[in-house]
Amino acid sequence: MKKISLILLAFIQLAFSATPEQVEQYIMVSKADRDLVEMEQMIEEMIPSNSTKSVETVGIRFNEYLAKNFSEKEMTELIKLYKNPLLLTLREIDSELPEEELNEFNLSLQENPLSTERLYLNKKILENMFDDENIKNMLNGLETKMVKLLGQTKETKAITQEDEKSFLNEIREELKLPLLYSTQTLSIEELTELQKLTNTAIIRKANKVELDATMYAIEIFLQDMINGMMNSFIPEQEGSLLNKFLEE
């Protein structure tokens, strides 16, 4: 009976998962793959010249993860939400904003400081976009996987609480100025609305799933690439053992 229940549950989840068409539309309106594109470019530079692996598979895995972790209803809601120009404003902070303009804007803030209310709202928006626990999980998960992929033994915790705190502060500090720059033309009322939007459960989930999808796609790609490199110069049986180890 328990087995039948699990099968039915799996079928229901599959039946109501987001469709590939919804995922494509979501990525188009939300620019959800903005960070992934940059990572693909970085990975491409690391790929050995004799490797047959293509970074195109990263995008495929990313889309698959989104489809599995969003329902049709959630995806429909997100597509509608991201047609709101206020939410799209946030996506600009991850794009390559002109450094010269950012520097000029930073200098102008020294002469004409922003109001306390505007600074507070920007701070809350940034906290909503990058949840502490999500970032910590990503950092520790990536470190653990890299240790495994490199065949090292993790005897002690490499990442300390101090490292986590420093990493979080670095991310927020790095994005603080671009966010202030991107939202400078918004009124206090619009900023307040944006802060409320970023604090909704569905947007918080979207931020987490996108982050997890990025790490999942890259992790699978690195596994496949390292497996290919190792299997090219170790016996087939040993290669199978390596695959089993990496899958644990």
C-alpha positions in Angstrom: 0.0 0.0 0.0 2.8 2.4 0.9 4.5 1.7 -2.4 1.3 2.4 -4.4 0.9 5.7 -2.4 4.5 6.8 -3.3 3.9 6.0 -7.0 0.6 8.0 -7.0 2.4 10.9 -5.3 5.2 10.9 -7.9 2.6 10.8 -10.7 0.7 13.8 -9.2 3.9 15.8 -8.8 4.9 15.0 -12.4 1.4 15.8 -13.8 1.4 19.2 -12.2 5.0 20.2 -12.7 5.8 23.3 -14.8 5.9 22.6 -18.5 9.0 23.2 -20.6 7.1 26.0 -22.4 6.4 27.7 -19.1 10.0 27.5 -18.1 11.1 29.1 -21.3 8.6 31.9 -20.9 9.6 32.4 -17.2 13.3 32.7 -18.1 12.5 35.2 -20.8 10.4 37.5 -18.6 12.4 37.1 -15.4 16.0 36.7 -16.8 16.4 33.9 -14.3 19.4 32.5 -16.1 21.4 35.8 -15.9 23.9 34.4 -13.4 24.1 31.0 -15.2 25.2 32.6 -18.4 28.2 34.2 -16.7 29.1 30.9 -15.0 28.9 29.1 -18.3 31.4 31.5 -19.7 33.7 31.0 -16.7 33.4 27.2 -17.0 34.0 27.3 -20.7 37.5 28.8 -20.0 38.2 25.9 -17.6 37.3 23.1 -20.0 40.4 21.2 -21.4 40.9 21.5 -25.1 40.5 17.8 -25.6 37.2 17.6 -23.7 34.0 16.7 -25.6 31.8 18.3 -22.9 29.7 21.3 -23.9 28.4 24.0 -21.6 25.1 23.8 -23.4 24.2 20.9 -21.1 24.4 23.4 -18.1 21.4 25.3 -19.4 19.4 22.1 -20.1 20.0 20.9 -16.5 19.0 24.4 -15.2 15.7 24.3 -17.0 15.0 20.7 -15.9 15.5 21.7 -12.3 13.1 24.6 -12.6 10.5 22.4 -14.2 10.7 19.8 -11.4 10.6 22.3 -8.5 7.8 24.6 -9.7 4.2 23.6 -10.3 2.2 24.9 -13.3 0.3 27.1 -10.9 3.4 28.6 -9.3 5.0 29.2 -12.7 1.9 30.9 -14.0 1.9 33.2 -10.9 5.6 33.9 -11.3 5.4 34.8 -15.0 2.6 37.2 -14.2 4.6 38.8 -11.3 7.7 39.2 -13.4 5.8 41.3 -15.9 5.9 43.9 -13.1 8.6 46.4 -14.1 9.5 46.9 -10.4 10.7 43.3 -10.1 12.7 43.5 -13.4 14.5 46.5 -11.9 16.3 44.0 -9.5 17.6 42.0 -12.4 19.7 45.0 -13.5 21.9 44.8 -10.5 23.4 41.5 -11.8 24.1 42.8 -15.2 27.2 44.7 -16.2 26.4 48.2 -15.1 28.8 50.8 -16.4 31.6 51.1 -13.8 32.2 54.7 -14.6 28.5 55.6 -13.9 28.6 53.6 -10.7 31.6 55.5 -9.5 30.1 58.8 -10.4 26.9 57.8 -8.6 28.9 56.8 -5.5 30.6 60.2 -5.5 27.3 62.0 -5.8 26.0 60.1 -2.7 28.8 61.7 -0.6 27.5 65.2 -1.5 23.8 64.3 -1.5 23.2 61.3 0.8 20.1 59.3 0.4 17.3 59.4 2.9 17.4 56.9 5.8 14.1 55.5 4.6 15.4 54.8 1.1 18.6 53.2 2.5 16.5 51.0 4.8 14.1 49.8 2.0 17.1 49.0 -0.2 18.7 47.0 2.6 15.5 45.0 3.2 15.1 44.3 -0.5 18.7 43.0 -0.6 18.0 40.7 2.4 14.9 39.4 0.7 16.7 38.6 -2.5 19.6 36.8 -0.8 18.4 34.8 2.1 21.3 34.0 4.6 20.5 30.3 4.9 20.2 29.9 1.1 23.6 31.4 0.6 25.2 29.4 3.4 23.8 26.2 2.0 25.1 27.0 -1.4 28.6 27.8 0.0 28.8 24.7 2.1 27.3 22.5 -0.6 29.7 23.7 -3.2 32.7 23.2 -0.9 31.6 19.7 0.0 31.1 18.7 -3.6 34.4 20.1 -4.8 36.2 18.2 -2.1 34.5 15.0 -3.3 35.1 15.7 -7.0 38.8 16.3 -6.3 39.0 13.0 -4.4 40.1 14.7 -1.1 39.2 13.6 2.4 37.2 16.2 4.4 38.5 15.6 7.9 37.6 18.9 9.3 35.0 21.6 8.5 36.8 23.9 6.0 34.2 26.6 6.1 33.8 28.3 9.5 31.0 30.5 10.7 33.4 33.4 10.3 33.9 32.5 6.6 30.1 32.3 6.1 29.6 35.7 7.7 32.4 37.2 5.7 31.0 35.7 2.5 27.5 37.1 3.2 28.8 40.6 4.0 30.9 40.5 0.8 27.9 39.6 -1.4 25.7 42.3 0.2 28.4 44.9 0.0 29.1 44.2 -3.6 25.4 44.5 -4.6 24.6 47.4 -2.3 25.7 50.2 -4.7 24.3 48.6 -7.9 20.9 48.2 -6.2 20.9 51.8 -5.0 21.9 52.9 -8.5 19.2 50.7 -10.2 16.4 51.9 -7.8 17.4 55.6 -7.7 14.5 56.7 -9.9 11.9 54.8 -7.9 9.7 56.7 -5.5 9.5 55.7 -1.9 6.0 54.3 -2.6 7.5 52.2 -5.4 10.4 51.0 -3.3 7.9 50.1 -0.5 5.9 48.0 -3.0 9.1 46.4 -4.3 10.2 45.5 -0.8 6.8 43.8 -0.2 7.0 42.0 -3.5 10.4 40.5 -2.7 9.1 39.4 0.6 6.3 37.2 -0.8 6.6 33.5 -0.4 6.6 32.8 -4.1 9.4 35.2 -4.9 11.5 33.9 -2.0 11.0 30.4 -3.3 11.9 31.5 -6.8 15.2 33.1 -5.6 16.0 29.8 -3.7 15.1 27.5 -6.6 17.1 29.6 -9.1 20.1 29.5 -6.9 19.8 25.7 -6.3 19.2 25.2 -10.1 22.4 27.0 -10.9 24.4 24.9 -8.5 22.8 21.7 -9.6 23.5 22.3 -13.3 27.1 23.2 -12.6 27.6 20.3 -10.3 26.3 17.8 -12.8 28.5 19.3 -15.5 31.6 19.1 -13.4 30.9 15.5 -12.4 30.5 14.5 -16.0 33.6 16.3 -17.1 35.8 14.9 -14.3 34.4 11.4 -14.9 35.3 11.7 -18.5 38.8 12.8 -17.7 39.4 10.1 -15.1 37.9 7.3 -17.3 40.2 8.3 -20.1 43.3 7.1 -18.2 42.1 4.6 -15.5 40.8 1.0 -16.1 37.1 0.6 -16.7 36.4 -1.1 -13.4 38.1 1.6 -11.5 36.1 4.2 -13.4 32.9 2.5 -12.3 34.1 2.7 -8.7 34.8 6.4 -9.2 31.3 7.0 -10.6 29.8 5.1 -7.6 31.8 7.3 -5.2 30.7 10.6 -6.9 27.1 9.6 -6.7 27.1 9.0 -3.0 
